[in-house]
Amino acid sequence: MNKTKSFDIPKQLIWRAYKRVSENKGAAGVDEVTITKFEENLKDNLYKLWNRMSSGSYFPEPVKAVAIPKDTEGGQRILGVPSVFDRIGQTAASMYLEPLVEPKFHEDSYGYRPNKSALDAVDTARKRCWKYDWTIDLDISGFFDNLDHELVLQAIKKHTNCKWVTLYIERWMKAPIQQADGTWEVRNKGVPQGSSVSPIISNIFMHHAFDMWMRQNYPTIPFERYVDDGIVHCKTRRQADFMRVTIEERLAQCKLKLHPEKTQIVYCKDDNRRDKFPIQSFDFLGYTFRPRLAKNNKIGNYFVSFLPAISNKAKKKISQIIRSWKILRNTHRTLEEISKIVNPIVRGWYQYYGKFYKIEIYKPLKNIERQLEKWVKRKYKKLRTHGKLARQLLGKMRKEGPGTFYHWTLGLGQKAE
């Protein structure tokens, strides 16, 4: 150990943390230092951070509050943006913790973990809904805003006695939030969404508050958890009612609350399930699970199965984003230039939402074709009042370059309309 330092933090860890932060880019914090500006004096800045963290004299900046629109119900969600210095320090702590906790995490914890994804969670939930008639759709009220600092630290100390990690995590959790008007808001609970360390903090907390508690007390009842978003599968309505109450009591012990309206029991209705129950759908990770028509490929007949497809909320958001591109105003660009901007985004949407019941993702993506038709009319003034001719010209362009737009490769051109 370095005798002149309070903590033995490897310089290589800070370097690796910087590399990860640099790859992720991200906005500047309250000090207005971007990653580009940080890199102008990279060696000195990294040394300064390492030196302060190693000596125990490192104190984080306030977290910059940034309001982003919620996906649902309108309103705003507040993200906490740390400074680049703090992001690197937080990432170093996360990288220290990850190999200690990752092997111990539950196999059905999917959020922010290597080799696990949201689509894995959706797929597992899909298969279990076929086996279990009832589901509890869990919604924790203000999870990130209400995490108890003392309980979080207790959970982390079950995995490490590393002093610098627990000291700085406590300081990061307690760092004030700086509002848009410059005022500071002191925090005595919660972790800011947007910080590099909040995903692993949240997973460690929920590992002890929920995952291990379920394994120890109800090992036959399966679940999928993606950070604070959870689905629990039950055999009977009675079991579902019991588990909802029991989980609520357990979370209350951990100073968390289930949202009384959003947490609901759902009947996974299909052709073989005859019970009547008003709630037969739930949303999970951008997918809506509900009874849907499916085809038996062996004998060719159709039947009702309980299946996930892109949610209406996600469709609406995709349609809003497509409109926000204002393709029709880009008449100074070629089709190829426009495609280079939109294709990576459209490909990502399709790869995520086209995984299950893909016909539903086609509906919002057809909006791109409508926008391109408007672009043709605006670019070629003679076609402004001739929709049919505009579509024909777009069809010719599509025929000449069928791979220009990603949605064209899916067959979402004129014929699909």
C-alpha positions in Angstrom: 0.0 0.0 0.0 1.1 3.5 -0.8 2.2 4.9 2.6 1.5 8.5 1.7 -2.1 7.7 0.7 -5.2 6.8 2.8 -6.4 4.4 0.1 -4.7 2.1 -2.3 -6.5 2.9 -5.6 -4.7 1.6 -8.7 -4.0 4.2 -11.3 -4.9 1.6 -13.9 -8.5 1.4 -12.5 -8.9 5.2 -13.0 -7.6 4.9 -16.5 -9.9 2.1 -17.4 -12.8 4.0 -15.9 -11.9 7.1 -18.0 -11.9 4.9 -21.2 -15.4 3.7 -20.4 -16.7 7.2 -19.7 -15.0 8.5 -22.8 -16.7 5.9 -25.0 -20.1 6.7 -23.5 -19.7 10.5 -24.0 -22.5 12.2 -22.1 -23.3 15.7 -21.1 -21.2 18.1 -18.9 -22.0 18.5 -15.2 -22.4 21.6 -13.1 -18.7 22.6 -13.9 -19.6 22.7 -17.6 -16.5 20.5 -18.4 -17.3 18.2 -21.3 -15.4 15.0 -21.9 -13.6 16.8 -24.9 -12.5 19.6 -22.6 -11.5 17.1 -19.9 -9.2 15.4 -22.4 -7.4 18.7 -23.3 -5.5 18.2 -20.1 -6.1 14.5 -19.7 -3.0 13.4 -17.8 -3.2 16.1 -15.2 -6.9 15.7 -14.7 -6.7 11.9 -14.2 -3.8 12.4 -11.8 -5.7 15.0 -9.9 -8.7 12.7 -9.5 -6.6 9.7 -8.5 -4.6 11.8 -6.0 -7.7 13.2 -4.3 -9.5 9.9 -4.2 -6.4 8.1 -2.8 -5.9 10.7 -0.1 -9.5 10.8 1.0 -9.9 14.5 0.1 -12.1 13.9 -2.9 -15.6 15.4 -2.6 -18.1 15.2 -5.5 -19.6 18.3 -7.2 -23.3 18.8 -6.9 -25.3 16.8 -9.5 -26.8 18.8 -12.4 -30.6 18.4 -12.6 -31.8 17.8 -16.2 -35.5 17.3 -16.8 -36.5 14.8 -19.5 -40.1 14.0 -20.6 -41.5 10.8 -19.2 -42.4 8.0 -21.6 -45.8 7.8 -20.0 -48.5 10.0 -18.4 -46.7 13.2 -19.5 -44.7 15.1 -16.9 -41.0 15.0 -16.4 -38.3 12.8 -14.9 -35.3 14.4 -13.3 -31.9 13.0 -14.3 -28.9 13.8 -12.2 -25.8 14.5 -14.4 -22.5 14.2 -12.5 -19.4 16.0 -13.6 -16.9 14.1 -15.8 -14.5 13.8 -12.8 -17.4 12.3 -10.7 -18.4 10.0 -13.6 -14.9 8.6 -13.8 -14.7 8.1 -10.0 -18.2 6.4 -10.0 -17.3 4.2 -12.9 -14.1 3.1 -11.1 -16.1 2.1 -8.0 -18.6 0.2 -10.2 -15.7 -1.6 -12.0 -14.3 -2.5 -8.6 -17.7 -3.9 -7.3 -18.8 -5.7 -10.5 -16.6 -8.8 -10.3 -17.4 -9.1 -6.6 -21.2 -9.0 -6.9 -21.9 -10.3 -10.5 -21.3 -14.0 -9.7 -23.7 -13.7 -6.7 -26.6 -11.9 -8.5 -29.8 -13.9 -9.2 -30.1 -15.4 -12.6 -33.4 -13.6 -13.1 -32.0 -10.1 -12.5 -31.5 -8.7 -16.0 -30.8 -4.9 -15.6 -27.4 -3.5 -16.5 -25.6 -6.8 -16.3 -23.0 -8.3 -18.7 -24.4 -10.9 -21.0 -28.0 -10.2 -20.0 -30.5 -7.9 -21.7 -34.0 -6.5 -21.5 -35.0 -8.8 -24.4 -33.8 -11.8 -22.3 -36.1 -10.7 -19.5 -39.1 -10.3 -22.0 -38.4 -13.7 -23.5 -38.3 -15.4 -20.1 -41.5 -13.6 -19.0 -43.1 -14.7 -22.3 -42.4 -18.4 -21.6 -43.4 -18.3 -18.0 -46.7 -16.6 -18.8 -47.5 -19.8 -20.8 -46.9 -21.9 -17.8 -48.4 -19.7 -15.1 -51.9 -18.4 -15.3 -51.4 -15.3 -13.1 -48.9 -12.5 -13.0 -48.1 -9.7 -10.6 -46.9 -6.6 -12.4 -44.9 -4.8 -9.8 -44.4 -1.0 -9.8 -42.2 0.6 -7.1 -43.1 4.2 -6.4 -40.2 6.5 -7.0 -37.6 3.8 -6.6 -34.5 5.8 -7.3 -35.7 8.8 -5.3 -36.5 6.8 -2.2 -33.6 4.4 -1.7 -32.5 4.6 1.9 -28.8 5.5 2.1 -28.1 3.5 5.3 -29.7 0.4 3.9 -27.8 0.8 0.6 -24.5 1.0 2.4 -25.4 -2.1 4.6 -26.1 -4.0 1.4 -22.8 -3.0 -0.2 -20.8 -3.9 2.9 -22.1 -7.5 2.5 -19.9 -7.7 -0.6 -16.8 -5.6 0.3 -15.1 -4.0 3.2 -13.2 -1.7 0.8 -13.2 1.7 2.6 -12.8 4.0 -0.4 -15.7 2.4 -2.2 -18.2 2.8 0.6 -16.9 6.3 1.6 -17.3 7.7 -1.9 -20.6 5.9 -2.7 -22.0 7.6 0.5 -20.6 11.0 -0.7 -22.1 10.5 -4.2 -25.5 9.5 -2.8 -25.5 12.6 -0.6 -24.2 15.1 -3.1 -26.8 17.9 -3.6 -28.7 18.4 -6.8 -28.3 21.7 -8.5 -31.5 22.9 -10.1 -31.7 24.9 -13.3 -32.0 28.2 -11.4 -28.7 27.4 -9.6 -30.2 26.5 -6.2 -29.0 23.4 -4.4 -31.3 20.7 -3.0 -29.8 18.6 -0.2 -30.4 14.8 -0.5 -30.9 12.5 2.5 -32.3 9.6 0.5 -32.3 8.3 -3.1 -29.7 8.0 -5.8 -29.7 10.2 -9.0 -30.8 8.5 -12.2 -28.0 9.3 -14.6 -25.1 8.6 -12.3 -22.6 5.9 -13.4 -22.8 4.1 -10.0 -26.6 4.1 -9.6 -27.2 0.9 -11.7 -24.9 -1.3 -9.6 -26.1 0.3 -6.3 -29.7 -0.4 -7.3 -29.0 -4.0 -8.3 -27.1 -4.7 -5.0 -29.9 -3.2 -3.0 -32.7 -5.2 -4.8 -30.6 -8.3 -4.7 -30.9 -8.3 -0.9 -34.3 -6.6 -0.7 -36.1 -8.8 -3.2 -34.2 -11.4 -5.1 -32.6 -13.3 -2.2 -35.7 -12.8 -0.1 -37.8 -14.5 -2.8 -35.2 -17.3 -3.2 -35.1 -18.0 0.5 -38.9 -17.7 1.2 -40.7 -18.5 -2.0 -38.2 -20.5 -4.2 -41.0 -22.1 -6.3 -42.4 -18.7 -7.5 -40.4 -17.4 -10.5 -39.9 -13.7 -11.4 -38.0 -11.4 -13.8 -36.5 -8.2 -12.5 -34.9 -5.4 -14.5 -33.6 -3.0 -11.8 -36.9 -1.8 -10.2 -39.2 -3.2 -12.8 -40.5 -6.7 -11.8 -42.9 -9.5 -12.9 -43.9 -12.3 -10.6 -45.6 -15.5 -11.8 -48.3 -17.4 -9.8 -50.3 -20.6 -10.3 -53.6 -19.3 -8.8 -55.4 -16.0 -8.1 -55.2 -16.8 -4.4 -51.5 -17.2 -4.6 -51.2 -14.0 -6.5 -53.2 -12.1 -4.0 -51.1 -13.5 -1.1 -47.8 -12.7 -2.9 -48.8 -9.1 -3.7 -49.5 -8.4 0.0 -46.4 -10.2 1.1 -44.1 -8.4 -1.4 -45.6 -5.1 -0.3 -44.8 -5.9 3.3 -41.3 -6.9 2.4 -40.6 -3.8 0.5 -42.0 -1.6 3.3 -39.3 -3.2 5.6 -36.8 -1.9 3.0 -38.5 1.6 3.1 -40.0 1.2 -0.4 -43.6 1.3 -1.5 -45.6 -0.5 -4.2 -47.6 1.9 -6.4 -51.2 1.1 -5.4 -52.7 1.6 -8.9 -49.9 0.6 -11.1 -49.1 -2.6 -9.3 -51.7 -5.1 -10.5 -52.6 -8.7 -10.7 -53.1 -9.9 -14.3 -54.8 -13.0 -15.8 -52.7 -14.4 -18.7 -55.7 -15.3 -20.8 -55.4 -17.7 -23.8 -57.6 -20.3 -25.5 -57.1 -22.8 -22.7 -57.8 -20.5 -19.8 -61.5 -20.1 -18.9 -61.5 -17.9 -15.9 -62.9 -14.4 -16.2 -60.9 -11.5 -14.9 -60.9 -7.8 -15.9 -57.1 -7.3 -16.2 -55.6 -9.3 -19.0 -52.5 -7.3 -20.0 -49.4 -5.7 -18.6 -46.5 -3.7 -19.9 -42.9 -4.8 -19.3 -39.8 -3.2 -20.8 -41.6 -1.5 -23.7 -43.7 -4.6 -24.5 -47.4 -5.2 -23.9 -48.2 -8.7 -22.9 -51.8 -9.7 -23.7 -54.0 -12.3 -25.5 -53.1 -12.3 -29.2 -53.8 -14.3 -32.3 -51.0 -16.8 -33.1 -50.6 -19.5 -35.8 -49.7 -23.1 -35.2 -47.1 -23.7 -37.9 -47.5 -27.5 -37.8 -51.2 -27.7 -38.5 -51.8 -24.2 -39.9 -54.7 -23.2 -37.6 -54.9 -20.0 -35.5 -55.4 -19.8 -31.8 -55.2 -17.2 -28.9 -51.9 -17.1 -27.0 -50.6 -14.7 -24.3 -47.8 -12.8 -26.1 -45.7 -9.7 -26.0 -45.6 -7.0 -28.7 -44.4 -3.4 -28.8 -46.5 -1.3 -26.5 -48.7 1.5 -27.7 -46.6 3.9 -25.5 -43.5 2.8 -27.4 -45.2 3.1 -30.8 -46.4 6.6 -29.9 -42.8 7.6 -28.9 -41.4 6.2 -32.1 -43.9 8.1 -34.2 -43.1 11.3 -32.3 -39.4 10.9 -32.9 -40.0 10.2 -36.7 -42.0 13.5 -36.9 -39.3 15.3 -35.0 -36.8 14.5 -37.7 -38.7 16.9 -40.0 -37.5 15.0 -43.0 -39.6 17.1 -45.4 -37.4 20.2 -44.4 -34.2 18.4 -45.5 -34.6 19.1 -49.2 -31.0 20.2 -49.2 -29.9 16.6 -48.4 -29.9 13.6 -50.7 -31.9 10.4 -49.8 -28.6 8.7 -49.0 -27.6 11.5 -46.5 -31.0 11.3 -44.8 -30.7 7.5 -44.6 -27.4 7.7 -42.8 -29.0 9.8 -40.1 -32.1 7.7 -39.6 -31.0 4.1 -40.4 -29.0 3.4 -37.2 -32.0 4.5 -35.1 -34.6 2.6 -37.1 -32.3 -0.5 -37.0 -32.1 -0.3 -33.2 -35.9 0.0 -32.9 -36.4 -3.0 -35.1 -33.8 -5.1 -33.4 -35.5 -4.5 -30.0 -39.2 -4.2 -30.8 -39.2 -6.7 -33.7 -38.0 -9.5 -31.6 -41.5 -10.6 -30.7 -44.7 -10.3 -32.7 -42.8 -8.1 -35.2 -45.9 -7.1 -37.3 -46.7 -4.5 -34.6 -43.4 -2.6 -35.0 -44.2 -2.2 -38.7 -47.1 0.2 -38.0 -45.1 3.1 -36.6 -42.2 2.5 -39.0 -44.5 3.2 -42.0 -44.5 6.8 -40.8 -41.0 7.1 -42.3 -42.4 6.4 -45.8 -45.1 9.0 -45.3 -42.4 11.6 -44.3 -40.3 10.6 -47.4 -43.3 11.2 -49.7 -43.7 14.7 -48.2 -39.9 15.2 -48.8 -40.3 14.3 -52.5 -43.3 16.7 -52.9 -41.3 19.5 -51.3 -38.0 18.8 -53.1 -39.7 18.6 -56.5 -42.1 21.5 -56.7 -44.0 20.2 -59.7 -45.1 17.2 -57.6 -46.5 19.2 -54.7 -50.1 18.6 -55.7 -49.5 15.2 -57.3 -49.4 12.6 -54.5 -49.6 9.7 -57.0 -46.6 11.0 -59.0 -44.6 11.6 -55.8 -45.3 8.0 -54.7 -44.2 6.8 -58.1 -41.0 8.7 -58.0 -40.3 7.5 -54.5 -41.0 3.9 -55.7 -38.5 4.4 -58.5 -35.8 5.6 -56.0 -36.6 2.5 -53.8 -36.2 0.2 -56.8 -32.9 1.7 -57.7 -31.6 1.6 -54.2 -33.6 -1.0 -52.2 -31.1 -1.0 -49.3 -30.9 2.8 -48.9 -33.4 2.9 -46.0 -33.5 0.2 -43.4 -37.3 0.1 -43.4 -37.2 -0.6 -47.2 -35.2 -3.8 -46.5 -38.1 -4.9 -44.3 -40.6 -4.4 -47.2 -42.1 -1.3 -45.6 -42.3 0.7 -48.9 -45.2 1.6 -51.1 -46.6 -2.0 -51.4 -46.8 -2.3 -47.6 -49.1 0.7 -47.3 
